[in-house]
Amino acid sequence: MPMLHPSIENSSPQLLKSSPERALEDGQWKPQFAHMTRSRHGMSLSSCMVPFLPILLTGRTNSDNNANEKQRLLSRPTAYLDGLRGFAALLVYWGHHQLWAHDGGGVGNAFELAYGYDSKYYFACLPGIRTLFSGGHFAVSVFFVLSGYVLSMRPLVSIQDGDYVGLGKCLSSAVFRRWFRLYIPVICTTLCYITFLHLFKITAVPELQGSYRAELWNWYAEFKNFSFPLRTGGEPWFTYNFHAWSIPVEHRGSLAVYTAVLAFSRFRRDARLLGEVALVVYFLYVADGSHYAMFIAGMLLKDLDLLAMRNDLPRFFLRLGPFKTAIMTVLFYASLYLGGVPSHTDNLQQLRDSPGWYLLSFLKPQAVFDYKWFYLFWAAVFLVACTSHLQWLKTFFNAPFNQYLGRISFAFYLVHGPVLWTLGDRLYAAVGFVRDSHHENCPWWINRLPLPNVGPLGLEVNFLVANLVLLPLTIWLAEVTTRLVDEPAVKFSQWIYQRALIDKT
């Protein structure tokens, strides 16, 4: 699904055809006023503006056909995955804004520490609650597990059907298109961002080069290394969008999934499942590869779900059937707790000094350097596993707003940083969240609109008022990016692959 996180475009044909944008390509979900946008001189101004209008203003949600189409989308067995991804993207946005706004006040670190650490007790740091305020890393972990789940869908179906010709075609297409699918949106959004900064002479993140030409060269020098999947060193960050660090991980994780699928493709059922488990154990306990364990765990979950649909699960899982709801409920609450692992530093002693984490700290494997990813692995796997079995959780993720966020989640992830570093930084300075950098970067904005800094940590009046502007703006920009960049990137990768295929006519 092109509008989702970039794992989804390799899913099943039924899932692909169910997206609103795919339906739009097929002639459905057209704006009500679309027939009025042409004139004898070609496309009118209103037609040109359609890609820049929020979906509610384009009439896409008003007709009976649209309602029927939405109902069909929500009736899909995997519709909740879209909402889960969208909600996770919102957690990333909210966490980054909380840390950025509160950094200047000296309390920003509290969001990444346990409730009661250093005798500080904030509502936002309560177990479970703190995920809503600092759940960005948890959300990214969910992205990785979902990617493994979705990317392996079609290959696993081919394996279980014994269709090895179809498996080869699927893997050929997926591996070829993956780089284009992931990096074209990064290229377009970062180039637009640096062009905007140079055009309006805005001081923000990153620090600009002396000229636009020098900026383009610096961008190229960084990007060519950043986008090389087999690099063995260098900074993991891309200066022009730090939040895009997860994209190379996504690429390498995708390759790990495709390689594992190919390696296990001719195994017996139990041997294949055992191989997937062994690979998870290797990444998690032998090598420092928690991120890749997340991808393979997602693949394992999908394999089990497909086997369940065929009534072909190993006998062990059948014995757990009567206790499924209870087990999944426990996993959900365990996920919430582990997802709030203190993550301010990678110092294990700090984790042991955190209330409620002393005993859990001894579970960390020797191989894991940054301990938080070990706990987030289990948190993300538990959440994805239990969501498909808890109806109330499915209902929440099937809510229209979560589904909408899922549709624009990849673009939302890419654009929320630039909005935060430009307008967001200045709005927070204006309403009273002053950082040291504001005196140099935007002194005019400091306390221009002072609002009461009252309320619980993370829910202060001035913070919420600033986000009445920033959140809708970021969502709108993500929607525009989805239409103008994300979806065309999917089409382009498919087009170039089809052009390169052998002509059998």
N, C-alpha and C positions, 0 to 999 in steps of 0.2 A: 504494500500500500504506500504509494509515494509520499503521502503527506505525513506519514508517521516517522518514528525513529528509523534510521536507514537499514534496519534488519529486515523490514517487512516486505520489501519488494521481491524477495525470493520465495515467498510463501505460495500456498496453493492457488491454482487458477480461480477457484471459487472465492477465496479470500481477496484476491486481487480485484476481481470484478465487482466486489461489493463496496468498494470505496466510493464516496460521493464524487471525487474527481474522475474516477474511472467511468462512473455513470454519466458524468458530464461529457466525457469524450464520446460516449455512445449515443448522445442526443438527449439525455435525461437531465433533470435538475437544472434546466435553463432558467435564467431570471425571467420574471413575468414581463418585464419591459424589453426583453432582448429583441423582439420583433420590431421595436420602435427605434432601434439604435442605428439603422442604416438610412441613408439618404441617397439621392441620385449622384451625389459627389463622393460616395463611399461611407466609411464609418464616421459617425458623428462624434462630437466631443463626449457625450454621455457614454458612448460605447467604449471610448478610450479610457474612461475613468473607472469602468467596471472592475478591473483587477485591483484597483486601489480602494474600493469600497468595502466596508465590513460586510460579512455575509448576510447580516440581518437587513441591510439596506439594498441588497440586490434582488430581493424577492425570492430567494431560493427556498425559503422555509414556509411559504404561504399556500402553495397549491396542494390539492389532494394527492397528486402524484408524488410530490415531495414527501408528504406525510407517509404515504405507502412505502416509499423508498427508505425512509428513515426506519420505519418499523421493520422492514426486511433486514436492514443492517443490524439492528439491535437483536434480531432473532438468530443471528449467526452464533454458533457455539463458541467462537473465540472473540466475540465483540468486546468482552470485558478486558481483553488484553490491550485494546486501544485505549480504554479509559484508564487502565493502570499505568500505561506509559504516559498518558497526558497528565495524570495526577502527579506522577514522579517528576515530570518536567516542571510542574508548578512548585514542587518542593525545592528543586534546584534554584529556581528564581527567588523564592522567598528566603531561602537560606543565605544566598549571596547578598541580598539586600539587607538582611538583618546584620550580617557581619560587617558590611561596608558602612552602614549608617551608624552603628554603635561602636565602631573602632575608635573614633575620636573621644568617646566618653570614658574609655578605660574599662568598660564592662563587656566589650565584644567577645572576649575570651570565654566568658561564662557560658555562652551557647555551646561551646565545644568541651565543657567540663561537666562532670557528674553533679547531680543534685546533692548539695551538702559539702562539696569539695571546698576546702579552705574556709569552712564555716559560712558558706554563702548559699542561701536558699532562695531560688527563683522559681516561680511557677513554670516558666518556659523550660526549665531544666529537669522537671519531673520525668521519671521513666515513662516512655510512650509519648508524652506531651512534647518532649524536646525534639523528637523526630520531625514535628511540624515546623520547628524553628531552625534546625540545623541538620536537616535530613538530606542534604545535597549528595554526600558520598553514598548514602544508603540508596538514593534514587538512581545514581549512576550504576551501582551494583545491580539494581533491578533491571536497568537497561541491558546490561551484559547478559544476565540470565535469560531475559526475554529474547535477546538476539540469538542465543544458542537454541532456544526453543523454536523460534520461527524459521531461522535459516536452515535448520535440519528437517523441517516439515516435509518438503517434497522429496528430498533424497531418501528419507526414512520410509516414506510411502512406497517409493520405487523398490527399496530393499525388501520390504515386507511383502510386496507383490511379486518379487523375483524378476522385476523388470530392470535388468542391468543396462540395457540400451538406453532406456529412459533416464536411468541414473547418470550415465555418462553425459547425456545431453544437458541435464539439469546442472551438473557440476561445471561443465564447460561454460555455460551461460553465466552462472553465478560468480565464478572466479574471475571471468573476464570483466564483468560489469561492475564488480565491487569497488574498484578504485574510483571510477568515474562517479559512481553513485554517492560515495562518501565525500569526495574532495571537491567536486564542482561547487556545491553550496558553500564550502569553506572558502574557496577561491573568490567567489562572487561577493559574499558578504564582507570579507576582510578588505578586498579592493575598494568596495563602496565606502567602507568605514574610513580608510586612510584618505581616500579622495575627499570625503566630507570634512575630515579634520583639516586637511591642507587648504581646501577651498574657503573655509570660514575661519581659518587660523585659530582653531580651538585647542587649548591645552588640556590633554586628557591622557589616558592610558592607551598606547605607549607614548614615550617621549619621542617626538618626531625628529626626522633627519632634517638637514638644512634646506633641502629642496625636494620637490615632488619626484624628480628623476632619481635622486639618491634614495628616496623612500621606496620607489618601485624596485630598485636593485636590491636594497636590503630585504624587502619582502620576498623577492625571488630567491635570494641566497638562503633565507630561513625556510621558506616553504619547500624547496626541493629536498632538503634534508628531513624536514618534518614529515613529509608525505612518503618517504622511502620506508617500506615496511620492514626491511632487513637491517636497518641501521643498528649499530651496536654501542653507540655512545651519544654524547651531546645532551643538551637540555631537553626535557620532555615537553617544555612549554613552547607555544607559538606566540611570539611577542604580540601579534596583532589580534589575538583572541586567546587568552590564557585558558578559557573554559573549553577550548577545542582539544585539550590534551587527550581526551577520551577517544577522539576519532582514530588516531593510529592504533590505539589499543583495540578499538572496534574492528579495525582492518585485520590486525594480527589474530584476534580472536576468531574472526570469520574464517581465516585460513586454517586455524586450528580445527574448527568444526568440519570444514570441507575435507581436510586431511584425515580426520578421525572417521568420518563417514566412509571415505574411500577405503581406509585400512580395514574397517570392520564390515565392509559390505557383504562379504561372502561367509561371514561367521554364522554359526547356528545362533538361535535366539539367545540362549543363556550365555553363550560365549561372548556375544556382542554386548549384552548388558554388563557382563563382568569386565569386559575391556573398557567400557565407558566409566565404570566405577573406578577401575585401576588408574585410568588417566586422571580422574578427579583427585584421587589420593596422591598421585605423583605431583601434580601441579600444586596441591595444597600443603603437603607434608614433606616432600622431598626437595622440590624446587620452589623458589620464591615466585610462584606463579598464580596467586589467588585470583587475579583477573581472568586468567584463561580457564581456571577451574570453574568459574561462573558460567562461561560459555559452554563447557562440556557438561556441566550439571543441567543447564537448560536443555541440551540435546538429550540427556538421559530422561528428563521429565517428559519430553515430547515422545520419546520412544515408548515409555510406559503408557502414556495416554493413548497412543495409537494402538498398542497391544490391548489395552482395556476395551477399546472400541471393537476389536476383533474377538473379544473374549479369549485372549491368548496370554494373559498375564501368568507369570510364574506362580506356583501354588502358594508361596510365602505370602504374596499380596492378597490372595483370596482369603486367607485365614484372618487377615486384618479387616476385612470388609465390615463386620458388625460394629467395629469400633472407629470407623472412618471419621464420623462427625466429631467425636471427642478428640481424636488424634489431631485432626486439622484445626480444631479450636485452640488446642494447646500450642500447636505450631504457630498460629497467628500471634498469640500473645508473646511467645518466645521471640518471634520476629520483631515485634515492636520493641522489646527490651534490648535485644542484641543490636538492633538498628540504631540505638542511641549510645553506642559505645563512645566513651570519651576519646576525642581525636585531636586535641589541641597540639600534642606533640607525639612523636613515636617512642617516647621514653616509657618503657614497660613499668618502671617504678611508679610513675604518675598514675597508671592504670590501677596498680595494686593499692595505691593510697586513696583511690576513689571509692566512696561508699557503694556497696553492692557489687563490686567488681573484683574483690580480692581473690576469691576462689576461682572465678572465671579466668583470671589472668594466667593461671597455671596451665590452661588448655592451649595456649599459643604454641604452635610448633616452632622448633628451632630454626627452620628454614625461612620463616616469615620475618622480613625486616620491619615493615610498617604494620604493626599488629592489628590496626583497625580493619584492614581488608580481610583478615581471617574471620573476624566476627561478622563483618558485613556479608561475607560469602554465605554464612548460614542464615543470616537474617533475610537476604534476598531470595535464596532458594526456598526457605520456609514460606515466604509470602507468596511467591509465584505458585508453589505447590498447593497451598491451602485455598487460594482464591478460586480455583476451578471447582472446589468441593464445598464451599460455603456460599449458599444462595444469597444471604444478606450482603456479603461482600461483593458478589457479582452484581447485585442490584445497584450498589453504590457506584461501581466503576462503569456501569451502563448508563449512569445519569447523563443527560444531554451535555452538560458543561464539561464533564470529564471526556466524553466522546469527542467533543469539539477540540479540546486541548490535545487529545491524541492525534487528531488530524493534522495539527500544525506543530506537533511537539519538536520535530527536528529543527525546524526554523526557529521556534521559540527558544530552543536551547542555544542556537547560534547568535541570535540578535539581542538576547537580554543583557549580555555583558556590555556591548557598545552603548546601549541605552543607559545602563547604570553609570558608565564611566563618563558620559557627557551630560545629558540632562539630569539624570538621577543624582550625580555628585553635586550638581548645583542646587537642585531642589532641596536636598538634605541640608546643604549649607544654609539655604534660605530659611528653613523652618526651625533651625536651631541645632542640627547635628554637625558641629564644626570639627574638621580634622586639621592637622597641621598643614597639609598640602593646600588647603583652601586659601590661605593667606598669600600663597604664591600663584596658584593657578586661577582662582576666581574670587579675588577679594571683594569685588562688588556685590557678590551674591550673599555674603555672610550676614545672617540674621535680617534679610530683607523682608521676610514674612514670618516673624517669630510667633510660634504657636506653643501652647502649653505642652511641656514635656512631662505629662502626667499619665499614669496608667501602668499596668504591669510591664515588666521588661519585654520588649518585642511587640507590644501592643499600645505604645504611647500614642497620644492623640496626633502629635506632629508627624510621626512615622506613618500612621494610617492615612492621614490627609494627603501626604506626598504620594502614596501609592494609589490614591484615587485618580491620579494623573498617570503615574508610571506604569501601572499594570495594564490599563486599557490601551495605552500607547504601545506597549511591548507586544500585546496580543495582536493589535492591528498590524503592526510591522511584521510580525511572524506570519500573519495570514497573507499579506502581500508577498512576502518572501516565498511562502509555500507555492503561491500561484505562479510567480514570475521566475523562480529559481529552482525550487525543490522538485516540482512536478516535471518541468522541462529537463532537469538532470536525469530523471528516470527515463523519460522518453528518448533522450539523446543516447544514453548507454544502451538501451534496447535497439535503437536504430543502427548504431555503429556496429553492434554485434551481428545484427541481421545482415548488414551489408557485407560483412566479412565471411559469412557462411559459404560453404561450397554450394554452387548452383547445380542442382540435380536434374534440372529440366533438360 
